[in-house]
Amino acid sequence: MESEQNTFIGRFLQQESAGGILLICAALLAIVLANSPLNGYYNLLIDTTVVIKIGALGLDKPLLLWVNDGLMAVFFLLVGLELKRELVEGELADKKNIILPGLGAVGGMVIPAAIYLFFNLSDPVATQGWAIPAATDIAFALGILSLLGPRVPTSLKIFLTSLAIFDDIGAILIIAFFYTSKISLTALVVAASCTAMLYYFNRRGVMAKSLYVAVGTIMWFSMVKSGVHATLAGVVLAMFIPIRDPKNLESSPLKSMEHDLHSLVAFFILPVFAFCNAGINLKGVGIEQVMHSVPVGIALGLFVGKQVGIFGFCYLAIRMGLTTLPKGMTFTSLYGTAALCGIGFTMSLFVGSLAFEETGVNLMFDERLGIILGSLTSGVVGYFVIRASLKPAD
């Protein structure tokens, strides 16, 4: 019996959709707890103060912020590693493959943000959330795409992944420039010194991943103290991890680290993040809360903005002769992919926490309502449109 269970669990974890399924389960569990008699315990858990202190140096944060600032830094490290690999020797190394997903990503960020601002421009507090619908949750999107099985053309998966990479670049830049608090120059100097050391390691051909991680950890701590969001430390660290060992061409520190982090991120970090951030208490929520300009702007930004922005920009680029539709894809499957990118879930929740929850502003709305509604409708529409575009199974 135990061996059968282990075999079942092993098969489940090997599925492409496993990470997305765990994300959904973690989010649903959080919502159930937040709306049950256990709501007080749920809030107590995520608000529990965790202290790490060495001498005079220390960090004192609630568990929620340890997850959002700490675990998500590891997530962004993985994003950075995947980005570097794709740019150096992956699909994005060929400039011809950059145009379509790059333009799609631009449209998928600009139009949703514009829709959100249309509904919230008159409210200076609400405008802080303009970037929430600009995000795409690639784990969820690929998880839903994998439910369609082997009929999905490889070109569609590559396009979706490439578009998500450019979307992640946009998210990184947005966080760096728009979601920073008061800057500490001393902490920034320490972080800059760590960056210089990582550069030195890379130029000298240092292959020991432990050294990079040790310096990266110090850099992360410095960024926490600096006011620049700490998750960016993960991206900076990734850029200096060597992609190949000149003394052993079969060895790649970057690919090795990427492989080691993939399961940790998919099966632990993202589900924990979803569990800590998706707990919406629906008690007392009525039509007034649902129709508030913030959740409406987010939901329409994700559902309408992503479809119009991604499909519109890509369609115009193809019609103008700037690029071509990838082999195996149709305009219908392109539209379905654009809809699927409206699943903002994890990244939208993260940006929402930066825009509102970490500012300490007492808000009369819950941006998570819009994120869940927009992501849910986008996932359903994207799934059925792509399914309709695929050739029948033999």
C-alpha positions as CSV (number, residue, x, y, z in Angstrom):
1,M,0.0,0.0,0.0
2,E,2.8,2.4,1.0
3,S,4.7,1.7,-2.2
4,E,1.5,2.3,-4.3
5,Q,1.1,5.7,-2.5
6,N,4.7,6.6,-3.1
7,T,4.3,5.7,-6.7
8,F,1.2,7.8,-7.0
9,I,2.8,10.7,-5.3
10,G,5.9,10.4,-7.5
11,R,3.8,10.3,-10.7
12,F,1.9,13.3,-9.5
13,L,5.0,15.4,-8.8
14,Q,6.4,14.6,-12.2
15,Q,3.4,16.0,-14.0
16,E,3.7,19.5,-15.5
17,S,0.4,20.5,-13.8
18,A,1.5,19.4,-10.3
19,G,2.8,22.8,-9.3
20,G,-0.3,24.6,-10.5
21,I,-2.6,22.1,-8.7
22,L,-0.7,22.6,-5.4
23,L,-1.0,26.4,-5.9
24,I,-4.8,26.1,-6.3
25,C,-5.1,23.8,-3.3
26,A,-3.0,26.1,-1.1
27,A,-5.1,29.1,-2.2
28,L,-8.4,27.3,-1.6
29,L,-7.2,26.1,1.9
30,A,-6.3,29.7,2.8
31,I,-9.8,31.0,1.7
32,V,-11.5,28.1,3.6
33,L,-9.6,28.9,6.8
34,A,-10.1,32.6,6.5
35,N,-13.9,32.0,6.3
36,S,-14.1,29.4,9.1
37,P,-14.0,29.5,12.9
38,L,-10.2,29.0,12.4
39,N,-9.8,32.5,10.9
40,G,-8.3,33.9,14.1
41,Y,-5.6,31.1,14.1
42,Y,-4.9,31.7,10.4
43,N,-4.3,35.4,11.0
44,L,-2.3,34.6,14.1
45,L,0.0,32.3,12.1
46,I,0.8,34.8,9.3
47,D,1.2,37.7,11.8
48,T,3.5,35.7,14.0
49,T,6.7,37.7,14.5
50,V,9.9,35.8,13.5
51,V,13.2,37.2,14.7
52,I,16.7,36.4,13.5
53,K,19.4,38.2,15.3
54,I,23.2,38.0,15.4
55,G,24.8,40.5,17.7
56,A,23.5,44.0,16.9
57,L,22.3,42.9,13.5
58,G,18.8,41.4,13.2
59,L,15.5,41.2,11.3
60,D,12.2,41.3,13.1
61,K,9.3,40.7,10.7
62,P,5.9,38.9,10.7
63,L,5.8,35.5,9.0
64,L,3.9,37.0,6.1
65,L,6.8,39.4,5.3
66,W,9.4,36.6,5.7
67,V,7.5,34.7,3.0
68,N,7.1,37.8,0.7
69,D,10.6,39.1,1.2
70,G,12.5,36.0,1.9
71,L,11.0,33.0,0.1
72,M,10.0,35.1,-2.9
73,A,13.7,36.2,-3.3
74,V,14.4,32.5,-4.0
75,F,11.6,32.5,-6.5
76,F,13.1,35.5,-8.2
77,L,16.5,33.8,-8.1
78,L,15.0,30.9,-10.2
79,V,13.3,33.5,-12.5
80,G,16.7,35.1,-13.0
81,L,18.4,31.8,-13.7
82,E,15.8,30.8,-16.3
83,L,16.0,34.3,-17.9
84,K,19.8,34.2,-18.2
85,R,19.8,30.6,-19.7
86,E,17.1,31.6,-22.2
87,L,19.0,34.7,-23.3
88,V,22.4,33.0,-23.5
89,E,21.6,29.7,-25.2
90,G,17.8,29.2,-25.2
91,E,15.0,30.3,-27.5
92,L,15.6,34.0,-26.8
93,A,19.2,33.8,-27.9
94,D,17.9,34.1,-31.5
95,K,16.7,37.7,-31.9
96,K,14.0,36.6,-34.3
97,N,12.3,34.8,-31.5
98,I,12.2,37.9,-29.3
99,I,10.0,40.2,-31.3
100,L,6.6,38.4,-30.9
101,P,6.7,37.5,-27.2
102,G,8.4,40.8,-26.4
103,L,5.7,42.9,-28.0
104,G,3.0,40.7,-26.6
105,A,4.5,41.2,-23.1
106,V,4.6,45.0,-23.6
107,G,0.9,45.0,-24.6
108,G,0.1,42.7,-21.8
109,M,1.5,45.1,-19.3
110,V,0.5,48.5,-20.8
111,I,-3.2,47.8,-21.6
112,P,-4.1,46.2,-18.2
113,A,-2.4,49.0,-16.3
114,A,-4.2,51.6,-18.5
115,I,-7.6,49.9,-17.8
116,Y,-6.8,49.8,-14.0
117,L,-5.9,53.5,-14.0
118,F,-9.1,54.4,-16.0
119,F,-11.1,53.2,-13.0
120,N,-8.8,54.5,-10.3
121,L,-7.1,57.6,-11.5
122,S,-9.0,59.9,-9.2
123,D,-7.9,58.0,-6.1
124,P,-4.2,58.7,-5.3
125,V,-4.1,55.7,-2.9
126,A,-5.7,53.3,-5.3
127,T,-3.4,54.3,-8.2
128,Q,-0.6,52.6,-6.3
129,G,-2.0,49.3,-7.5
130,W,-1.6,50.1,-11.2
131,A,0.9,47.3,-11.8
132,I,-1.2,44.5,-10.2
133,P,-3.0,43.4,-13.4
134,A,0.2,43.7,-15.4
135,A,1.5,40.5,-14.0
136,T,1.3,36.9,-15.2
137,D,1.5,33.7,-13.1
138,I,3.5,31.4,-15.4
139,A,3.2,28.4,-13.0
140,F,-0.6,28.6,-13.1
141,A,-0.7,29.3,-16.9
142,L,1.5,26.4,-17.8
143,G,-0.3,24.1,-15.3
144,I,-3.6,24.8,-17.0
145,L,-2.0,24.4,-20.5
146,S,-0.6,21.0,-19.5
147,L,-4.1,19.8,-18.7
148,L,-4.7,19.8,-22.5
149,G,-2.1,17.1,-22.9
150,P,0.3,16.3,-25.8
151,R,-1.9,18.0,-28.4
152,V,-0.6,21.4,-27.4
153,P,2.1,22.3,-29.9
154,T,5.6,22.9,-28.6
155,S,5.6,26.3,-30.3
156,L,2.7,27.4,-28.1
157,K,4.4,26.4,-24.9
158,I,7.6,28.2,-26.0
159,F,5.7,31.3,-26.9
160,L,3.9,31.3,-23.5
161,T,7.1,30.8,-21.6
162,S,9.0,33.4,-23.6
163,L,6.2,35.9,-23.1
164,A,6.2,35.2,-19.4
165,I,9.9,35.8,-19.2
166,F,9.5,39.2,-20.7
167,D,6.6,39.8,-18.3
168,D,8.9,38.9,-15.4
169,I,11.5,41.4,-16.7
170,G,8.8,44.0,-16.6
171,A,7.7,43.0,-13.1
172,I,11.3,43.2,-11.9
173,L,11.8,46.7,-13.3
174,I,8.4,47.8,-11.9
175,I,9.4,46.6,-8.4
176,A,12.8,48.2,-8.6
177,F,11.6,51.6,-9.7
178,F,8.1,52.0,-8.3
179,Y,7.9,49.9,-5.1
180,T,10.7,51.0,-2.9
181,S,10.5,52.6,0.4
182,K,13.0,55.1,2.1
183,I,16.5,54.4,0.9
184,S,19.4,53.6,3.2
185,L,22.6,54.6,1.5
186,T,24.8,52.5,3.9
187,A,22.8,49.4,3.2
188,L,22.9,50.1,-0.5
189,V,26.7,50.5,-0.4
190,V,26.9,47.0,1.2
191,A,24.6,45.6,-1.5
192,A,26.7,47.2,-4.2
193,S,29.9,45.8,-2.7
194,C,28.3,42.3,-2.7
195,T,27.4,42.8,-6.4
196,A,31.1,43.8,-7.1
197,M,32.2,40.6,-5.3
198,L,29.8,38.5,-7.4
199,Y,31.2,40.1,-10.5
200,Y,34.8,39.3,-9.4
201,F,33.8,35.6,-8.7
202,N,32.3,35.4,-12.2
203,R,35.3,37.0,-14.0
204,R,37.7,34.8,-12.1
205,G,35.8,31.7,-13.1
206,V,34.7,30.7,-9.6
207,M,32.4,27.7,-9.9
208,A,31.5,27.1,-6.3
209,K,27.8,27.8,-6.0
210,S,28.1,28.0,-2.2
211,L,30.3,31.2,-2.4
212,Y,27.8,32.9,-4.7
213,V,24.9,32.0,-2.3
214,A,26.8,33.2,0.7
215,V,27.5,36.6,-0.8
216,G,23.9,36.7,-2.2
217,T,22.5,36.1,1.3
218,I,24.5,39.1,2.6
219,M,23.2,41.2,-0.4
220,W,19.6,40.1,0.4
221,F,20.0,41.2,4.0
222,S,21.4,44.5,2.9
223,M,18.5,45.1,0.5
224,V,16.0,44.3,3.2
225,K,17.6,47.2,5.2
226,S,18.1,49.4,2.1
227,G,14.5,50.1,1.1
228,V,15.0,48.5,-2.3
229,H,12.8,45.4,-2.4
230,A,14.7,42.4,-1.2
231,T,13.5,40.0,-3.9
232,L,15.7,41.9,-6.4
233,A,18.7,40.3,-4.7
234,G,17.7,37.0,-6.2
235,V,17.7,38.4,-9.8
236,V,21.0,40.1,-9.3
237,L,22.6,37.0,-7.9
238,A,21.3,34.9,-10.8
239,M,23.0,37.2,-13.4
240,F,26.4,36.2,-12.0
241,I,26.0,32.5,-11.7
242,P,28.2,30.9,-14.5
243,I,26.3,29.2,-17.2
244,R,29.1,26.9,-18.1
245,D,32.4,25.6,-16.6
246,P,35.3,26.2,-19.1
247,K,37.2,23.3,-17.5
248,N,34.3,20.9,-17.8
249,L,31.9,21.7,-20.7
250,E,29.4,19.2,-19.4
251,S,29.1,21.0,-16.1
252,S,26.8,24.1,-15.7
253,P,26.5,25.7,-12.2
254,L,23.5,27.7,-13.5
255,K,21.6,24.7,-14.8
256,S,22.5,22.7,-11.7
257,M,21.2,25.5,-9.4
258,E,18.1,25.9,-11.6
259,H,17.4,22.2,-11.4
260,D,17.9,22.2,-7.6
261,L,15.5,25.1,-7.1
262,H,12.7,24.1,-9.4
263,S,11.0,21.6,-7.1
264,L,11.6,23.8,-4.0
265,V,9.9,26.7,-5.7
266,A,7.1,24.8,-7.4
267,F,6.2,22.5,-4.5
268,F,7.0,24.6,-1.4
269,I,7.7,28.3,-1.9
270,L,4.8,29.2,-4.3
271,P,2.2,27.1,-2.4
272,V,3.3,28.7,0.9
273,F,3.1,32.1,-0.7
274,A,-0.4,31.4,-2.0
275,F,-1.5,30.1,1.4
276,C,-0.2,33.2,3.3
277,N,-1.6,35.7,0.8
278,A,-4.9,34.3,-0.6
279,G,-6.8,34.2,2.7
280,I,-9.7,36.5,1.9
281,N,-12.3,36.9,4.6
282,L,-15.6,37.2,2.6
283,K,-17.7,37.9,5.7
284,G,-19.6,41.1,5.1
285,V,-18.5,41.3,1.4
286,G,-21.3,42.6,-0.7
287,I,-21.8,44.1,-4.1
288,E,-20.3,47.4,-2.9
289,Q,-17.0,45.8,-2.1
290,V,-17.0,43.6,-5.3
291,M,-17.8,46.6,-7.5
292,H,-15.2,48.9,-5.9
293,S,-13.0,50.5,-8.5
294,V,-9.8,48.6,-7.3
295,P,-11.1,45.0,-7.7
296,V,-13.0,46.0,-10.8
297,G,-9.9,47.6,-12.4
298,I,-7.8,44.6,-11.5
299,A,-10.3,42.0,-12.7
300,L,-11.0,43.8,-16.0
301,G,-7.2,44.5,-16.4
302,L,-6.4,40.9,-16.1
303,F,-9.3,39.5,-18.1
304,V,-9.8,42.2,-20.8
305,G,-6.5,44.0,-20.7
306,K,-4.3,40.9,-21.2
307,Q,-6.4,39.6,-24.1
308,V,-6.5,43.0,-25.9
309,G,-2.9,43.9,-25.1
310,I,-1.2,40.6,-25.9
311,F,-3.3,39.5,-28.9
312,G,-3.7,43.1,-30.2
313,F,0.1,43.9,-30.2
314,C,1.0,40.5,-31.6
315,Y,-1.7,40.6,-34.3
316,L,-0.5,44.1,-35.4
317,A,3.1,43.0,-35.5
318,I,2.3,40.0,-37.7
319,R,0.1,42.0,-40.0
320,M,2.8,44.7,-40.3
321,G,5.4,42.1,-41.3
322,L,7.6,42.6,-38.2
323,T,7.4,38.9,-37.3
324,T,5.5,35.7,-38.1
325,L,3.1,33.5,-36.2
326,P,5.1,30.5,-34.8
327,K,4.7,27.2,-36.7
328,G,1.9,25.1,-35.2
329,M,0.0,28.1,-33.8
330,T,-3.1,29.8,-35.1
331,F,-4.6,33.2,-34.3
332,T,-7.2,31.3,-32.2
333,S,-4.6,29.6,-30.1
334,L,-2.7,32.9,-29.9
335,Y,-5.9,34.5,-28.5
336,G,-6.4,31.7,-26.1
337,T,-2.8,32.1,-24.9
338,A,-3.4,35.8,-24.4
339,A,-6.4,35.0,-22.2
340,L,-4.4,32.4,-20.3
341,C,-1.9,35.2,-19.5
342,G,-4.7,36.9,-17.5
343,I,-4.0,34.5,-14.7
344,G,-2.1,36.9,-12.5
345,F,-2.5,35.1,-9.3
346,T,0.9,34.7,-7.5
347,M,2.6,37.7,-9.1
348,S,-0.4,39.9,-8.8
349,L,-0.8,39.0,-5.1
350,F,2.9,39.8,-4.7
351,V,2.7,43.2,-6.4
352,G,-0.6,43.9,-4.5
353,S,1.2,43.3,-1.2
354,L,3.9,45.8,-2.2
355,A,1.3,48.3,-3.4
356,F,-1.1,48.2,-0.4
357,E,-0.4,45.8,2.4
358,E,3.2,46.7,3.1
359,T,2.4,50.4,3.0
360,G,0.3,50.2,6.2
361,V,-2.6,52.0,4.6
362,N,-6.0,51.0,6.0
363,L,-8.0,50.3,2.8
364,M,-11.7,50.0,2.4
365,F,-11.3,47.3,-0.3
366,D,-9.5,44.0,-0.9
367,E,-7.5,43.9,-4.2
368,R,-7.4,40.1,-3.9
369,L,-11.1,39.9,-4.9
370,G,-10.2,41.4,-8.3
371,I,-7.1,39.1,-8.6
372,I,-9.0,35.9,-8.0
373,L,-12.0,36.9,-10.2
374,G,-9.8,38.1,-13.1
375,S,-7.5,35.1,-12.8
376,L,-10.3,32.6,-12.6
377,T,-12.2,33.9,-15.6
378,S,-9.0,34.2,-17.6
379,G,-8.0,30.6,-16.9
380,V,-11.4,29.2,-17.9
381,V,-11.6,31.2,-21.1
382,G,-8.0,30.5,-22.1
383,Y,-8.4,26.8,-21.5
384,F,-11.5,26.4,-23.6
385,V,-10.3,28.7,-26.4
386,I,-7.0,26.8,-26.8
387,R,-8.8,23.5,-26.5
388,A,-11.1,24.5,-29.3
389,S,-8.1,25.5,-31.5
390,L,-6.3,22.1,-31.1
391,K,-6.5,19.3,-33.6
392,P,-8.6,16.3,-32.4
393,A,-6.7,13.5,-30.8
394,D,-6.1,10.5,-33.0
